[in-house]
Amino acid sequence: MKSSQVLLSIKQLEIAYPSTEGPHSISAVKDLNLELRQGEIGCLLGSSGCGKSTVLRAICGFEPVKAGEILLRNHIVSSPLIHIPPNQRRVGMVFQDFALFPHLNALDNVAFGLHHLAADQRTSVAKEWLSRVNLLDKAHAYPHELSGGQQQRVALARAMAPEPDLILLDEPFSGLDVELRERLAGEMRDILKENGITALLVTHDQLEAFATADKVGVILNGKIIQWDTPYELYHQPSNRYIADFIGHGVTIKGIVKVGGKVQIEIGELELDADQNFEIGKEIDVLLRADDIQHDDASLLQAEVVSKTFRGADFLYTLKLPSGIEIYAFVPSHHNHSIGEHIGIELVADHVVTFSDEPSPESI
């Protein structure tokens, strides 16, 4: 990371569209805030229609702002009164479909945005960036001759070649095979980090977000409800929505016991020091799939309701004696049948709890 300087700052952003049913507008983004520092990779994560791509278009300058501010290097580029044109923002963009020119080879695609340089300099810079993404040997290949991952790297090199302050990536892996996404996300992160590039991507896929980003913002109804590291999002979700949205988990009822413990159906857990609840209080405890361990010797049994093969492991849905269903990751050599009862053990060493919390819609 080059420095700790804040490169992108978004303050109380609101973006609205005219309503088709009356004179009022409909907010696609409302009261959205974030900061991205020089050299950081950020991600806006959310389901379809949550407003994440709208934020990207506003940063580029393609969407007007109803309220709030977008600042790049501490200079306002968008507000209700200020709108710096897209070509003056020093922002690069990698589109969902890569948007490579089919009639240009990889070298000419990368050189396309370097019109301010002399012809020989354009070629030299384009070759340098193809080298940085390990594609110099494909310089004369056309897009249709490249794999999806190679096309992605050409698009990334083209966006980085003019050396913008910020690169934006709109669902950069959506057109690729599922099994390639996580690996390519890691490769893209390496390229961005090796070149000190500050980037912000949007995706609906949390595996892509976690494999790529330093900071992830979960968006609900056009607002970031938690902006944090992937680790903190997973282990310290700020509300029930994020607990449900991130990872494979369920909430299960528990009763607070003496000694800072909580009793749930399958065992007893120790509460964190800052989780102060009245003894006897009923609370919700988040159980993730990695909190449950398969143990043939365990007297606690659960019924296999469904399973998903993931290669190294299965994701099992298990029914407890009470009828409550939980998840468990089980090594793939334990291939149990639907309806079979298996032994399980509670191995959670970090407890996430919720009590008297408003619904996500009211956040």
N, C-alpha and C positions, 0 to 999 in steps of 0.2 A: 504494500500500500504506500502510495507516494506521500500522503500527508493525512492529517485528521480534519482537513478543511471540509465544511459542508458544501457539497457541489450542487445538489438539488434540494430545494425546500418547497414544500406545498403546505399552504396555510388556509384552513377553513374553506377548501375549494368546493364550489357548487357549480354544476353544469346541468342545464335544464333544456328540455325540448318542448315545442308547442304541443298542447293536447289536441287530439283529433275530436274530442267530445265537448269542447268549450273554449273559452278565452284564456283559461289558466294553463300554465306550463307544468310539466312533470319533471321532477328532479331525477336525473340518472345518477348523479353523484352529489352528495351533500355532506358538508362539514368534514371533509377528508383532509387529514394531516399526515405528513411523513417527512423525514430527513434522510438523505443518502449522502454519505461522505465520499470524498475522493478515493477511488480504488475499490469501493464496495460494490458488491452485486446484490441488488434488491429484487424482490419478486412480489407481485400482487397476485394473490391466490384466491380464487372464488369460483362459484358455479356460474354457468352461462347466464348472462343478463344481469350480473351483479354490478356492472359499471367499470370493470377493470380495463377493458380496451378503450373505453371512453377517456379514462385518465391518460392513457398513453397518447391518444390523439391530441388531447389538450396540451400535453407537454411539448409535442411536436409543433403545435400552433395550428392544428387542423380543426380544433373545436373552440368556440368562444366561451368565455368564462362569465357566469352570472354573478358570482361572488367569490371572494378570497383571492389568493395570489399564488402564482408559480414563479419561483426565483431560481436562476442558474448563476452560480458563483456570486450570490448576494445581489444580483440585479433582477428586477422584476421583468419577466418576459410575457406574462399574461395576468390580467386583472380586468375588472369591468371597464377601466379607463385606458389600459395599456395593452397593446397587442403587437409584439415584435414578430415580423414575418418569419415563417418557417426556415427560409434559407439564410437567415441571420442568427439562428439560435445555436449553431454548432452542435446539432443533435443528429446522430445517425440512426437509421431504422432498418431492422431486419423483419421483413413481413412474413406472415403465416405461410405463404406459398413460395417464399424466397424471392419471387419477382425477378428472376434472372432473365436477361434478354436471350431468347433462344437462338438468334442469328449471330451472337457474339460468343467467342470462346471464353474460357475462364479468365485468361489474362486481360482481354478487352472488357469483360464485365467488371473486373476490379478497377481497371483504369478509367472506367466511364465517368466517375465523379471527380476526376482530377484535371478538369479543363483549365484550371488556373496554372498548371505546369506546362512546360515545354514538352514536346512529344517524347523526346528521349528520357526526360525525367519521369513522365507518366509511366512509361514502360518499366523503368528502374524501380519506382515505388510499388507498382503493381506486382512485380516479381518478388520484391521484398516481403510483401504481405502474403502472397501465396506461399512463400517459404515459411512464414511464421505460422501458417495453418497447415503446414506439411502437405501442400498440394502443388509445389513447383513443377513436379513431373506431369501434372495434368494441365499445364498452362494453355495448351493448344486444343484441349478437349472441349466439346460443346456441352451445354447442360444435359441434353438427352443421353450423352455418353457417360454421365456421372451418376453415382448412386445418390440416394436421398441425403445421406450423411455428408457426402462430398459437396453436393449442391449447397447444403447448409453452410459448410465452411467457406465456400466461395462467396456466399451472401454475407457472411460475417466479415471476411476480408474486405469486401467492397465497402461495407459500412465503416470499417476501421481505417481504411486507407487515407481518407481526408483528415484523420486525427481529430475527430469531434471530441467535445468535452464529455458527452454522454451518448451511450448507445441504448436504444430501446428495442426490445424483441417481443413481437406479438405472437404468442402461442408457437414458438419456434420449432416444436417437435410434433405438432398435431398431425402433419402429413406423413409421419414416419411410422414404421412398424412398431408395435408396442414393445417388443423385446429389445429394440434398439434405443429406445428413448432415454432410459436411465444412463446407459453407457455414453451416449452422445452428449447428454447433459453434463456428465463429468468431464468429457473432453472439451466442451465449450467453456466450462468453468476454468479449466487449466489454461486455455488459450487467453481468456480475458485476464486472468491473474498474471500470467507470464508477461503480458503487455501492459499491465497497469491500467486497464480499461475500467471505467465506471459504467455500470449497466443496470437497467431495470427491465425485467421481463414480466409478462403476464401469462398465467396458465391456470387451468382447472385441475391439474394433476399434481398432487402433493409430493409424489416421488420425484418429479422433475424439479419442483421448487426446492426440496431438501437437497437434491444432488447438485444444485447450481448456486443457490443464494446464500449470502451471509445473513441477510435480514429478510423476513417474509411478513407481508401484511395480509391478514385474512380479511376479505371484504364481504360485508353483508349489507344489502339494501343501499349500495353506493357509499358506504362508510367503512373505513378501516377500524375493526374492533380489537385487533391486537397486532402490533408491529414489533417483531421480536426475532431472536435467533431461532432456527429450526428446533434446536434442543429445548429451548424454553417453551416454544409453542407445544411441543409434544409432552414435556414433563410438567409445565406450569400453565396450562390453558386458563385464560382469564375468565371464561364463562362456559356454560354448558354447550353452547353452539360450537365453539372451537373444540371442546372435548369430544363432541360427536363427529365433527368434520375431519379432525386430524386423527390418523391411525385407525386401528380396529379396536373398538372398545364399547363397553356398555356401563351404565350406572346401576348400582345395586344398593339396596337399602342396608344401612348399618345402624347399630346402637352404640353410642359412646359409653365406654366403660371406665372404671377407676384406673388411674395410672397412665392416662394419655393413650388409651387404646380404643379401637372400634371393632365391634364384633359383627361380622357378616356371615352369611350362610355357610361359606366354605372355610372359615377360619378367623383368626384375630390378627389385626394389623396395628402397628404402632403409628400414632399420629405424629406429624412434625411438631416441633416446639411451638410454632406460631399458630397452630390449629387448636384454638381454645374453645371447646364446646362444653356445655353443661352436661354433667353425667346423666345418662338416660335419654339424651336427645337423639332423635332419629335424623340421620343425615344420609346423603347420597355419596357413594364411593365409586370412583371411576376405576374399572378393571379393564386393562388392555390385554391384548392377546399374548404379550410377552410376560404378563404377570402370572400366567397359568402354565404349569409344567406337567407334562405327561409322566406318570409314575405308576408302573404296573403293580408295585407293591402297596400303593395307597389304598386305604379302606374307603376313601371318598370317591364315589363313582359318578360319572356323568355319561349321558347318552349322546352318541354321535348323531346329530341332526342333519348336517351337511358338511361337505369338505371341498376345498379348492386346492388343487395341486399347483405348487409354486416352484417346483424343481427341487431345491434343497429341503423344502418343508411343505407341509400341508397347513392351510388355515382351516381349522375345525370350528364348526358351530356346535356347541355342547349344551345339552339341557340338564340342568341341575334337578335334584329330587323335588324342589318346590315348583318346577316348571319354568323358572327363569333361564334364559339362554345367555351364554357367554361365549367368548372366542378364545382360541388357543393356537399358538404356533407349535407344531409337532414335527420333529425330523421325519423326512419322507420315507425312511425305512419302516416307520410305524404306520402301516397302511391298513387302517381299521375300516370296517364296513358301516354303512348307514344303519342305525338301530343298535349297534354294538355299544356296550357299556365299558368305559375305560377308566383307569385310575388317574386322578389328577391331584396336584399339590399347589398350594398358594405360595408364590415366590416373590411377591411384590415387595420391593424395598423402598418404594417412594409412594406415598399415598396422596391422591388428589381427591378432594372432597368438595361438595357443594351443599349449601344450606340457604333456604329462603331467598333464592335468586330470581329476578324477573325473567320472563321469557325472552328469547333472542329478538323477537319482533319489537320489544320495547326498549332495546339497547340504543 
